[in-house]
Every structure is written in C-alpha cells, then in structure tokens.
Amino acid sequence: MSTFWTSLRHAAPTDRHDWVDAVRDAGLPTTSDEVWRYAPLGELDTTTFVGGDETVTPMANALVVVNGEIVSNSTLAGVTVTSERRGTLPDSDGDGFESLAFLLAPQAYVISIPATLTEPLIIDQQFTSAFAGVDITVKVAAGASATVVERIRGGADSFISATTRIELAERAQVVWSTYQSLADSAWFIARSRGILARDAHLTQNYAGVGARYDRARQDCELRETGAENRLMTTYVGHGNQIHDLRTHQLHLAPRTTATLVSKGAVGDSSRSIYTGLIEMEKGARRADARQSNHNLLLSNVAHADTVPNLDIRENDVTCAHASSVGPLDEMTRWYLESRGVPRAVAERLMVLGFFNEMLAAWPAQLADTVAQDIATIIDDMVVFA
C-alpha cells in the first residue's frame, strides 16, 4: 500500500499533499466494510497506472470533460457552469475513494439548470492520465426538467475516481443516463448522490461495459413528500472484468417512491457484484420501494453475487425485493432451435432480449451505441463454454 500513496503523491498537486496524508491516515475502505464486501481491493496495484495516449472524438454540442477538467462548454442556452478550487477536503462519509475524487479533481464544478431544457445536456468524459478525479454537482431549479446524457470513455491504464451530486428542487424532473465504456485496463470507482425535494423525480440509467474494475455506487435521498427515484443499471462482463454495482435508496419522508431494476450478464471469467439497500426511516409513511436484480451466467467460470437488503423503521410502508442468478433457459433455447434457428443465433437473441427493457429506456443520443457495443461484446466472448 505504501506504493499506492507514493504514486498518489506524484499525481496530486503539491498543495494537496496534506490531503493525501489525511486520506492515508483515515484509511481506504477494506472488504470488512459491508459496502465493499466482495470488492477486489487486494488487486489494487498502482504500478499499472501509467495513463494512455488514446484520443476520442468529442460528442457534438457536448460539455467535454478531460481528466476531470471541463475543456469545452455545452451550447445549451440557460445552462451555466461555475468552478472553484476546493481549499479543504470535503467530508465523504468515510468513503476514502470518494476523498480521492476530491483530491485528484482539478476543479469542483457546479452545473446549474434554471429552466426546462428542450434538448439533452451531453457530458462527454474522457480520460488519458494515470490518475484522474471528477468532482461535479448539478443543481436543477424548481419545476425545471432536463435530460442528461453522460458518456465515460478512454482511461487506458488509468485509475479514475468520480463523485457526482444531483440536487433537484421541488417538482424538478431529470432523466440521467450514464454509459461507461472505458478501456479494459482502467479502474473506475464512481459515486453518485441524488438529493430530492418535494415531488421531484429522478430517473437514472447506468450501463457499464468497460474497465477492469467497474464500481458504480448510486445513492438517492428522498427527503420530502412525493419524491420519486427510478434506477436502472445494466452491465456486461467479459474477460476478467469485475462489475460492482451498489445502490442505496433512503426514504426520509412520507409517500416517497423508489424503483430499481438491475440486469447483468457475465461471461468468460468475469464476475459481478450487486448490493442494494432500501432504507425506510421512521416517519416515511406510505413510502413504496421495489428492488430487483437478475443475472445471466454465460460461462461455467463466470460468477455473480447478489445481495438485496431492506432496512425498515416504519410500519406503514410497501417494500419488495427479488434476485436471480442462472444460465440461459434451456427450454427457450430448445424452442428456438426446433424452429430452425442456429444455436449461436438463438443464444445471441436470448441475451439481447434479456436486456431489451433496459435498452428501451436509453435516450436516442446513446441508445444505438449501447446496443451495438453489447451485441459486439456478446459476439466476441467465448459464450457458454
């Protein structure tokens, strides 16, 4: 671990070396922490993080973020971006990896959306450095609505820690879709927090197909009556990837609603981890929360862990959770083959059909890309060996 801190000191700005010491003294999470259970923290070797020189073509009319720094603003009218260089290390609720996001991010950015957007706000995140941090807060005004499309790519031989805070005022509505297609050698650790006021609605779509270790933690605090959160997460594992999806939906007020659907497929020698927590605080009367996670095993050595949790401190609530792990259904495959569909084609159709409801939720700016990438990964992996 000493190598980790040495490498981090070289990557961090000189005036933040005391932050490095503070994070080191507090300690990074370990697998004894429940939210990091099953994570491959013992494999974290910073000598592999040297950065890549890959280039990508920016998306049109996008807010372009390179290694955590905004280099080109969106052209959407009304959207404002402000930045500051943090003078102190913010509190991260004991999450040392989020502290690294604050430490490594060149600037803390605030994106303000004061009124309804008629076009999607596109955030194009690109990574080339060995270590990178992202620190972004999005504030949506009362009654405003917006669609946000976020793409995350690049990152060859990189360690990336990102933190995003999405604050919705009363009656605000946001659909936020994130597609992570980093290089297979990247480590990506991200945490997103939704903060919802009265009658605010936040829909989050996350798809991860890249990175050696892809950890996406998505929290949502439903703070006031009528707040609603809908979360859909998708992942496809190949090679020796690890996809680690964590969710926490915290109900703090009456008549709040949360829905989670998580679907993933793991092939080759990859594995996935899903841990979801629905938490109902005392006073969250008539809150409604439903959570489901389903996983396909596409090889005999792929592995999936799924751990749904409920923590309820109020009687008058509705909660449900479900999970499943298994291979493709043999009867369905037999039926397709009996109608003349070749076995490989039948398997491909079944996997893509498994993801259909997830892909249908994606905005037009990324829907085709996500679908094509998933199909390519499935075609290239050694499936059902």
Secondary structure as the mmCIF struct_conf table of DSSP 4:
data_model
#
loop_
_struct_conf.conf_type_id
_struct_conf.id
_struct_conf.beg_label_comp_id
_struct_conf.beg_label_asym_id
_struct_conf.beg_label_seq_id
_struct_conf.end_label_comp_id
_struct_conf.end_label_asym_id
_struct_conf.end_label_seq_id
HELX_RH_AL_P HELX_RH_AL_P1 SER A 2 ALA A 11
BEND BEND1 ALA A 12 ALA A 12
HELX_RH_3T_P HELX_RH_3T_P1 THR A 14 ARG A 16
HELX_RH_AL_P HELX_RH_AL_P2 HIS A 17 ALA A 26
TURN_TY1_P TURN_TY1_P1 THR A 31 SER A 32
BEND BEND2 ASP A 33 ASP A 33
HELX_RH_3T_P HELX_RH_3T_P2 GLU A 34 TRP A 36
TURN_TY1_P TURN_TY1_P2 ARG A 37 TYR A 38
HELX_RH_3T_P HELX_RH_3T_P3 LEU A 41 GLU A 43
HELX_RH_3T_P HELX_RH_3T_P4 THR A 46 THR A 48
HELX_LH_PP_P HELX_LH_PP_P1 THR A 57 MET A 59
TURN_TY1_P TURN_TY1_P3 ALA A 60 ASN A 61
STRN STRN1 ALA A 62 VAL A 66
TURN_TY1_P TURN_TY1_P4 ASN A 67 GLY A 68
STRN STRN2 GLU A 69 SER A 72
TURN_TY1_P TURN_TY1_P5 ALA A 77 GLY A 78
STRN STRN3 THR A 80 GLU A 84
BEND BEND3 GLY A 87 THR A 88
HELX_LH_PP_P HELX_LH_PP_P2 LEU A 89 ASP A 91
TURN_TY1_P TURN_TY1_P6 ASP A 93 GLY A 94
HELX_RH_AL_P HELX_RH_AL_P3 GLY A 96 LEU A 104
BEND BEND4 PRO A 106 PRO A 106
STRN STRN4 ALA A 108 ILE A 113
BEND BEND5 ALA A 115 ALA A 115
BEND BEND6 THR A 118 GLU A 119
STRN STRN5 LEU A 121 PHE A 127
BEND BEND7 SER A 129 ALA A 130
STRN STRN6 PHE A 131 VAL A 140
TURN_TY1_P TURN_TY1_P7 ALA A 142 GLY A 143
STRN STRN7 SER A 145 GLY A 154
TURN_TY1_P TURN_TY1_P8 ALA A 156 ASP A 157
STRN STRN8 PHE A 159 LEU A 168
TURN_TY1_P TURN_TY1_P9 GLU A 170 ARG A 171
STRN STRN9 GLN A 173 GLN A 180
TURN_TY1_P TURN_TY1_P10 ASP A 184 SER A 185
STRN STRN10 TRP A 187 LEU A 196
TURN_TY1_P TURN_TY1_P11 ARG A 198 ASP A 199
STRN STRN11 HIS A 201 GLY A 208
BEND BEND8 ARG A 212 ARG A 212
STRN STRN12 TYR A 213 LEU A 222
BEND BEND9 GLU A 224 GLU A 224
TURN_TY1_P TURN_TY1_P12 THR A 225 GLY A 226
STRN STRN13 GLU A 228 GLY A 237
TURN_TY1_P TURN_TY1_P13 GLY A 239 ASN A 240
STRN STRN14 ILE A 242 HIS A 251
BEND BEND10 ALA A 253 ALA A 253
TURN_TY1_P TURN_TY1_P14 PRO A 254 ARG A 255
STRN STRN15 THR A 257 VAL A 266
TURN_TY1_P TURN_TY1_P15 ASP A 268 SER A 269
STRN STRN16 ARG A 271 MET A 280
TURN_TY1_P TURN_TY1_P16 LYS A 282 GLY A 283
TURN_TY1_P TURN_TY1_P17 ARG A 285 ARG A 286
STRN STRN17 ASP A 288 LEU A 297
BEND BEND11 SER A 299 VAL A 301
STRN STRN18 HIS A 303 ILE A 312
BEND BEND12 ASN A 315 ASP A 316
STRN STRN19 THR A 318 GLY A 326
HELX_RH_AL_P HELX_RH_AL_P4 GLU A 330 SER A 338
TURN_TY1_P TURN_TY1_P18 ARG A 339 GLY A 340
HELX_RH_AL_P HELX_RH_AL_P5 ARG A 343 PHE A 354
TURN_TY1_P TURN_TY1_P19 PHE A 355 PHE A 355
HELX_RH_AL_P HELX_RH_AL_P6 ASN A 356 LEU A 359
TURN_TY1_P TURN_TY1_P20 ALA A 360 ALA A 361
BEND BEND13 TRP A 362 TRP A 362
HELX_RH_AL_P HELX_RH_AL_P7 ALA A 364 ASP A 380
BEND BEND14 MET A 381 MET A 381
TURN_TY1_P TURN_TY1_P21 VAL A 383 PHE A 384
#
